[in-house]
Amino acid sequence: MDIKEFSQRRADLAEHMGPNSIAILSASTIKTRNHDADFHFRQNSDFYYLSGFSEPEAVLVIIPGREHGESVLFCRERNPAKEIWDGYIMGPDRAIDLLGVDDAFPISDIDEIIPGMIEGTDKVFYSMGLDAQFDTHVMEWINNIRSKVRSGAHPPGEFVALEHPLHELRLFKSDAEVAVMQKAAKISAEAHVRAMKRSKVGLNEYHLEAEIIKTFMDAGARFPAYSTIVGSGSNACILHYIENNKTLEEGDLVLIDAGCELECYASDITRTFPVSGKFTTEQAAIYQIVLDAQTAAIKETKPGNHWNHPHEAAVRVIAKGLLDLGLLVGDLEKIIEDESYKKFYMHRTGHWLGLDVHDVGEYKVGGAWRELEKGMVLTVEPGIYIAAECKEVDEKWRGIGVRIEDDVLVTKTGARVLTRHVPKQINEIETLMAS
């Protein structure tokens, strides 16, 4: 992504902050996996959104109206000996050109420099509570200024939660962000298609996971956006199932919830299909209800509708479908009102999507569901899950779990499904698997 994109984001945040203020963000830290081995480093999403910088041990400062430039980065200095072991370090000298920040200093100098930047401001925009160790550093800088009040120092009088203005900015995707998310969606769609093609009785769930991950990497997306779910048979009824170690059996459905991460942006797709390529009568009946619910929800995903409209549409279709099959009994309106459908559909129909899989952004504003607007990206993912242990229904329905999920961009006039390149109609799935 072009550095101008990140520069514009910093300028937008500075405008929201107003004069006599300062924003402070710290990078993610390296996390230990086990003795002498670390997890792969993944940058804090807020930090990446504003900087495009993918190294640890860094702090970004934004000061609206600063004479020498509004954005300042503190980062590690070049160290050839360390780089032999751990790889490339950008260093302050190159950060200005490569990232477009206005100024850069060694992270080792931050205690000497940053108190002077904070002093004289009225507001500090900071996300307290995310990193206890860095919280302590920030308070030490503030207390250092407070200790000099009698000498004329001016400590800030107010802390403001940085996430309020920043996450509102992140909620609306630019054209550049949409382009990356569309590419990630295509990669993930191809991964699901390949998994469908490879599916057969006798394989393990993790064989399909392997096909998914290989497709991601072949296309340049090195990591999944979240732990891949491959649940066959009754495992499809476990919402966050990640063991992925059961043998695929004749007559089972398999539910795959998987998406790649590309340039830190997530994709998120779920498809459900028969292991052997042909839906049973009962599986097809449940699947069609979920597909109809998703179609209805996507239709309600448009500017002017509020966040809950797609969910309400999905719930009505699912409740009526289960009522028609005899899996629910009673009056449709009462079933919706008392939420008795939740024994089979217990989660909501979607979430925001972006740098995080469950991306930032308020779902309600002033106590009311927020209105959908152009540039928002969300998932639409209704499902029905009939546990194998559910004795309230006929045995032929037990163990059927279905979820269908797509990534949807709200456009000026409606919605665009970013993940449309993977089939979901029953005949399309059966034809693909037969080929």
ROVODO-573268 format. One record per residue (C-alpha): residue in one letter; x, y, z. Coordinates in pm, whole numbers, plus 50000, padded with zeros to 5 digits. Each point is the difference from the previous one (the first is absolute). Layout:
BEGIN
{r A; {X; Y; Z}} ...
! end
This chain:
BEGIN
{r M; {50000; 50000; 50000}} {r D; {50135; 50344; 49909}} {r I; {50152; 50205; 50284}} {r K; {49766; 50284; 49904}} {r E; {49714; 49785; 50130}} {r F; {50157; 49984; 50346}} {r S; {50090; 50370; 49994}} {r Q; {49637; 50086; 49926}} {r R; {49881; 49785; 50290}} {r R; {50233; 50182; 50239}} {r A; {49878; 50334; 49869}} {r D; {49637; 49892; 50046}} {r L; {50067; 49896; 50358}} {r A; {50180; 50327; 50074}} {r E; {49699; 50191; 49871}} {r H; {49771; 49806; 50233}} {r M; {50232; 50062; 50296}} {r G; {50012; 50376; 49969}} {r P; {50269; 50245; 50122}} {r N; {50210; 49970; 50318}} {r S; {49977; 49621; 50002}} {r I; {50223; 49698; 49955}} {r A; {49933; 49637; 49907}} {r I; {50231; 49721; 50113}} {r L; {49993; 49645; 49863}} {r S; {50236; 49712; 50071}} {r A; {50079; 49713; 49767}} {r S; {49927; 49638; 50087}} {r T; {50258; 49810; 50200}} {r I; {50164; 49672; 49906}} {r K; {49823; 49714; 50179}} {r T; {50171; 49681; 50115}} {r R; {49856; 49674; 49866}} {r N; {50220; 49775; 50209}} {r H; {50362; 49983; 50114}} {r D; {50224; 50191; 49754}} {r A; {49720; 50017; 49741}} {r D; {49771; 50294; 49928}} {r F; {49669; 50029; 49821}} {r H; {50018; 50168; 49661}} {r F; {49981; 50374; 50060}} {r R; {49675; 50165; 49898}} {r Q; {49968; 50376; 50034}} {r N; {49731; 50164; 50213}} {r S; {49718; 50086; 49758}} {r D; {49960; 50361; 50114}} {r F; {50374; 50056; 49976}} {r Y; {50016; 49845; 49653}} {r Y; {49697; 50197; 49881}} {r L; {50178; 50328; 50072}} {r S; {50358; 49907; 49914}} {r G; {50026; 49700; 49768}} {r F; {50295; 49899; 50221}} {r S; {50044; 49630; 50080}} {r E; {50275; 49996; 50262}} {r P; {49983; 49969; 50381}} {r E; {50149; 50240; 50254}} {r A; {49849; 50311; 49847}} {r V; {49783; 50292; 50106}} {r L; {49802; 50233; 49772}} {r V; {49918; 50353; 50115}} {r I; {49761; 50236; 49825}} {r I; {49997; 50369; 50096}} {r P; {49757; 50217; 49801}} {r G; {50159; 50325; 49887}} {r R; {50356; 49907; 50106}} {r E; {50244; 50236; 49832}} {r H; {50233; 49726; 49878}} {r G; {49727; 49763; 49888}} {r E; {49707; 49829; 50167}} {r S; {50121; 49637; 49996}} {r V; {50300; 49869; 50190}} {r L; {50125; 49642; 50013}} {r F; {50228; 49852; 50262}} {r C; {50152; 49672; 49882}} {r R; {50303; 49772; 50029}} {r E; {50333; 50113; 49859}} {r R; {50180; 49796; 49735}} {r N; {50211; 49726; 50155}} {r P; {50192; 49781; 49750}} {r A; {50087; 49739; 50264}} {r K; {49638; 49963; 50109}} {r E; {49874; 50002; 49641}} {r I; {50214; 49693; 49924}} {r W; {49789; 49809; 50251}} {r D; {49657; 50163; 49981}} {r G; {49979; 50172; 49662}} {r Y; {49956; 50346; 49854}} {r I; {49958; 50306; 50222}} {r M; {49879; 50319; 49832}} {r G; {50153; 50251; 50241}} {r P; {49905; 50366; 50056}} {r D; {50211; 50128; 49710}} {r R; {49796; 49809; 49742}} {r A; {49660; 50025; 50170}} {r I; {49930; 50350; 49873}} {r D; {50045; 49903; 49635}} {r L; {49848; 49652; 50018}} {r L; {49702; 50076; 50225}} {r G; {49935; 50367; 49932}} {r V; {50015; 50103; 50366}} {r D; {50122; 50353; 50071}} {r D; {50266; 49912; 50255}} {r A; {50166; 49690; 50146}} {r F; {50220; 49932; 50302}} {r P; {50162; 49695; 50162}} {r I; {49767; 49827; 50244}} {r S; {50281; 50017; 50256}} {r D; {49960; 50381; 50009}} {r I; {49626; 50003; 50066}} {r D; {50021; 50074; 50374}} {r E; {50203; 50312; 49929}} {r I; {49788; 50129; 49712}} {r I; {49635; 49910; 50052}} {r P; {49936; 50185; 50332}} {r G; {50085; 50322; 49816}} {r M; {49745; 49911; 49731}} {r I; {49728; 49929; 50257}} {r E; {50075; 50312; 50207}} {r G; {49777; 50290; 49901}} {r T; {49723; 49788; 49849}} {r D; {49648; 49995; 50146}} {r K; {49894; 49650; 49893}} {r V; {50178; 49667; 49971}} {r F; {49829; 49753; 49763}} {r Y; {50102; 49657; 50120}} {r S; {49850; 49650; 50029}} {r M; {50046; 49919; 50367}} {r G; {49993; 49639; 50117}} {r L; {50125; 49821; 49688}} {r D; {50365; 49978; 50108}} {r A; {50060; 50029; 50375}} {r Q; {50375; 50047; 49960}} {r F; {49963; 50283; 49750}} {r D; {49721; 50155; 50211}} {r T; {50260; 50032; 50275}} {r H; {50239; 50178; 49763}} {r V; {49733; 50250; 49898}} {r M; {49911; 50077; 50360}} {r E; {50369; 50045; 50085}} {r W; {50027; 50261; 49725}} {r I; {49689; 50178; 50125}} {r N; {50116; 49990; 50362}} {r N; {50340; 50131; 49894}} {r I; {49826; 50307; 49856}} {r R; {49774; 50036; 50304}} {r S; {50302; 50006; 50228}} {r K; {50118; 50317; 49823}} {r V; {49676; 50199; 50026}} {r R; {50157; 50247; 50247}} {r S; {50265; 50066; 49739}} {r G; {49735; 50094; 49746}} {r A; {49941; 49663; 49835}} {r H; {49653; 49945; 49852}} {r P; {49882; 49636; 50032}} {r P; {49702; 49884; 49792}} {r G; {49672; 50021; 50186}} {r E; {49807; 49730; 49816}} {r F; {50043; 49644; 49872}} {r V; {49777; 49910; 49705}} {r A; {49942; 49644; 49878}} {r L; {50184; 49989; 49666}} {r E; {49781; 49717; 49875}} {r H; {49692; 50222; 49970}} {r P; {50121; 50218; 49709}} {r L; {50244; 49744; 49859}} {r H; {49758; 49708; 49982}} {r E; {49738; 50218; 49837}} {r L; {50255; 50075; 49726}} {r R; {50085; 49630; 49964}} {r L; {49634; 49908; 49958}} {r F; {49979; 50170; 49659}} {r K; {50222; 49832; 49742}} {r S; {50179; 50200; 49731}} {r D; {50028; 49885; 49639}} {r A; {50353; 49875; 50075}} {r E; {49877; 49794; 50295}} {r V; {49713; 49854; 49800}} {r A; {50244; 49899; 49725}} {r V; {50213; 49805; 50250}} {r M; {49696; 49842; 50161}} {r Q; {49863; 49899; 49659}} {r K; {50331; 49830; 49918}} {r A; {49999; 49820; 50335}} {r A; {49641; 49892; 49935}} {r K; {50092; 49851; 49661}} {r I; {50290; 49806; 50149}} {r S; {49778; 49862; 50275}} {r A; {49726; 49915; 49752}} {r E; {50245; 49796; 49793}} {r A; {50113; 49821; 50317}} {r H; {49643; 49895; 50077}} {r V; {49950; 49879; 49643}} {r R; {50314; 49788; 50019}} {r A; {49894; 49853; 50334}} {r M; {49662; 49903; 49852}} {r K; {50174; 49832; 49707}} {r R; {50236; 49805; 50224}} {r S; {49736; 49880; 50246}} {r K; {49940; 49626; 50013}} {r V; {49916; 49731; 50252}} {r G; {50302; 49881; 50199}} {r L; {50194; 50325; 50009}} {r N; {50039; 50188; 50326}} {r E; {49865; 50347; 50065}} {r Y; {50358; 50128; 50016}} {r H; {50060; 49886; 49641}} {r L; {49744; 50257; 49888}} {r E; {50159; 50255; 50232}} {r A; {50334; 49928; 49832}} {r E; {49845; 50068; 49658}} {r I; {49865; 50330; 50131}} {r I; {50333; 50116; 50146}} {r K; {50195; 49890; 49691}} {r T; {49768; 50203; 49777}} {r F; {50049; 50305; 50220}} {r M; {50377; 49972; 49981}} {r D; {50009; 49922; 49629}} {r A; {49822; 50332; 49944}} {r G; {50231; 50199; 50227}} {r A; {49787; 50008; 50315}} {r R; {50229; 49836; 50251}} {r F; {49760; 49982; 50292}} {r P; {49636; 49927; 50072}} {r A; {49806; 50288; 50153}} {r Y; {49884; 49770; 50282}} {r S; {50015; 49633; 50099}} {r T; {49849; 49797; 49719}} {r I; {49685; 49802; 50084}} {r V; {49944; 49670; 49820}} {r G; {49714; 49822; 50172}} {r S; {49846; 49688; 49851}} {r G; {49693; 49815; 50123}} {r S; {49891; 50116; 50344}} {r N; {50315; 50212; 50031}} {r A; {49830; 50248; 49764}} {r C; {49767; 50079; 50291}} {r I; {50292; 50126; 50214}} {r L; {50028; 50368; 49908}} {r H; {50372; 50043; 50071}} {r Y; {50120; 49646; 49935}} {r I; {50373; 50001; 49909}} {r E; {50128; 49650; 50085}} {r N; {49955; 49900; 49634}} {r N; {50102; 49639; 50061}} {r K; {49690; 49789; 49923}} {r T; {49983; 49763; 49704}} {r L; {49757; 50108; 49727}} {r E; {49717; 49747; 49980}} {r E; {49739; 49904; 49742}} {r G; {49680; 50200; 50043}} {r D; {50158; 50282; 50202}} {r L; {49996; 50369; 49928}} {r V; {50322; 50195; 50052}} {r L; {49998; 50365; 50106}} {r I; {50311; 50204; 49917}} {r D; {50044; 50348; 50146}} {r A; {50327; 50139; 49864}} {r G; {50146; 50321; 49867}} {r C; {50347; 50131; 49922}} {r E; {50166; 50317; 50124}} {r L; {50155; 50222; 49734}} {r E; {50195; 50315; 50089}} {r C; {49844; 49962; 50347}} {r Y; {49644; 50006; 49858}} {r A; {49772; 49706; 50071}} {r S; {49762; 49801; 49788}} {r D; {49741; 49768; 50154}} {r I; {49806; 49731; 49811}} {r T; {49793; 49703; 50112}} {r R; {49867; 49730; 49774}} {r T; {49827; 49672; 50084}} {r F; {49995; 49706; 49760}} {r P; {49954; 49621; 49998}} {r V; {50319; 49798; 50043}} {r S; {49910; 49768; 49717}} {r G; {49855; 50270; 49773}} {r K; {49625; 49939; 50034}} {r F; {49763; 50153; 50258}} {r T; {49747; 49773; 50169}} {r T; {49638; 50111; 50001}} {r E; {50024; 50124; 50360}} {r Q; {50333; 50173; 49945}} {r A; {49870; 50175; 49690}} {r A; {49689; 50120; 50186}} {r I; {50204; 50159; 50283}} {r Y; {50259; 50136; 49757}} {r Q; {49736; 50170; 49783}} {r I; {49849; 50175; 50303}} {r V; {50342; 50139; 50095}} {r L; {50069; 50107; 49641}} {r D; {49662; 50172; 49976}} {r A; {50070; 50173; 50333}} {r Q; {50334; 50126; 49873}} {r T; {49843; 50124; 49676}} {r A; {49738; 50191; 50198}} {r A; {50266; 50146; 50231}} {r I; {50222; 50116; 49713}} {r K; {49696; 50164; 49839}} {r E; {49955; 50204; 50320}} {r T; {50368; 50103; 50005}} {r K; {49977; 50345; 49846}} {r P; {50033; 50368; 50090}} {r G; {49711; 50129; 50206}} {r N; {49933; 49669; 50173}} {r H; {50142; 49952; 50347}} {r W; {50245; 49738; 50122}} {r N; {49730; 49765; 50128}} {r H; {49790; 49990; 49683}} {r P; {50201; 49713; 49839}} {r H; {49983; 49800; 50324}} {r E; {49626; 50052; 50032}} {r A; {49951; 49882; 49641}} {r A; {50211; 49688; 50057}} {r V; {49824; 49914; 50325}} {r R; {49656; 50020; 49837}} {r V; {50098; 49767; 49715}} {r I; {50168; 49750; 50233}} {r A; {49713; 50000; 50251}} {r K; {49741; 49948; 49726}} {r G; {50209; 49729; 49834}} {r L; {50042; 49805; 50323}} {r L; {49630; 50045; 50073}} {r D; {49909; 49862; 49657}} {r L; {50221; 49694; 50059}} {r G; {49847; 49940; 50342}} {r L; {50326; 50061; 50184}} {r L; {49833; 50295; 50173}} {r V; {49638; 50006; 50110}} {r G; {49771; 50297; 50059}} {r D; {49930; 50343; 49860}} {r L; {50270; 50161; 49783}} {r E; {49980; 50342; 50163}} {r K; {50017; 49849; 50349}} {r I; {50297; 49782; 49902}} {r I; {50184; 50313; 49884}} {r E; {49894; 50203; 50303}} {r D; {50096; 49741; 50264}} {r E; {50311; 49898; 49801}} {r S; {49923; 49630; 50022}} {r Y; {50175; 49963; 49663}} {r K; {50329; 50052; 50187}} {r K; {50022; 49632; 50088}} {r F; {50092; 49954; 49632}} {r Y; {50134; 50346; 49907}} {r M; {50182; 50151; 50297}} {r H; {50231; 50264; 49847}} {r R; {49950; 50325; 49817}} {r T; {50003; 50031; 49623}} {r G; {50325; 50192; 49961}} {r H; {50276; 50228; 50123}} {r W; {50219; 50279; 49867}} {r L; {50299; 49887; 49794}} {r G; {50332; 50172; 49926}} {r L; {50344; 49993; 50161}} {r D; {49845; 49777; 50267}} {r V; {49771; 49710; 49921}} {r H; {49754; 50135; 50256}} {r D; {50088; 50353; 49904}} {r V; {49960; 50317; 50202}} {r G; {49703; 50235; 49980}} {r E; {49693; 50066; 50209}} {r Y; {49687; 49798; 49923}} {r K; {49779; 50246; 50183}} {r V; {50012; 50380; 50015}} {r G; {49810; 50177; 50275}} {r G; {49840; 49672; 50101}} {r A; {49856; 49934; 49651}} {r W; {50127; 49766; 49729}} {r R; {50224; 50201; 49772}} {r E; {49907; 50062; 49641}} {r L; {50194; 49818; 49728}} {r E; {50205; 50230; 49779}} {r K; {50215; 49980; 49689}} {r G; {50346; 49860; 50071}} {r M; {49908; 49771; 50289}} {r V; {50095; 49632; 49961}} {r L; {49823; 49729; 50196}} {r T; {49946; 49626; 49994}} {r V; {49659; 49843; 49941}} {r E; {50001; 49652; 50154}} {r P; {49675; 49836; 50112}} {r G; {50002; 49637; 50108}} {r I; {49801; 49711; 50141}} {r Y; {50155; 49752; 50242}} {r I; {49812; 49691; 50115}} {r A; {50219; 49829; 50259}} {r A; {50037; 49622; 49987}} {r E; {49876; 49990; 50360}} {r C; {49679; 50192; 49923}} {r K; {49726; 49754; 50101}} {r E; {49720; 50248; 49924}} {r V; {50015; 49929; 49625}} {r D; {49982; 49692; 49783}} {r E; {50330; 49814; 49970}} {r K; {50026; 50073; 49627}} {r W; {50068; 50370; 50077}} {r R; {50259; 49949; 50273}} {r G; {50362; 50096; 49937}} {r I; {49923; 50231; 49708}} {r G; {50191; 50328; 50022}} {r V; {49991; 50261; 49722}} {r R; {50147; 50350; 49977}} {r I; {50044; 50213; 49688}} {r E; {50211; 50314; 50029}} {r D; {50105; 50273; 49759}} {r D; {50181; 50334; 50029}} {r V; {49779; 50287; 49890}} {r L; {50092; 50359; 49913}} {r V; {49732; 50264; 50044}} {r T; {49993; 50208; 49681}} {r K; {49830; 50326; 49912}} {r T; {49683; 49823; 49886}} {r G; {50013; 49654; 50158}} {r A; {50260; 49735; 50066}} {r R; {50277; 49812; 49820}} {r V; {50096; 49649; 50106}} {r L; {50380; 49988; 50000}} {r T; {50008; 49621; 50044}} {r R; {49764; 49915; 49714}} {r H; {50258; 49781; 49823}} {r V; {49922; 49686; 50199}} {r P; {49678; 49809; 49924}} {r K; {49719; 49968; 50253}} {r Q; {49693; 49884; 49807}} {r I; {49933; 49629; 50060}} {r N; {50021; 49908; 49630}} {r E; {50321; 50206; 49957}} {r I; {50169; 49821; 50291}} {r E; {49895; 49655; 49884}} {r T; {50112; 50073; 49643}} {r L; {50336; 50134; 50116}} {r M; {50064; 49698; 50221}} {r A; {49890; 49756; 49730}} {r S; {50256; 50152; 49762}} 
! end
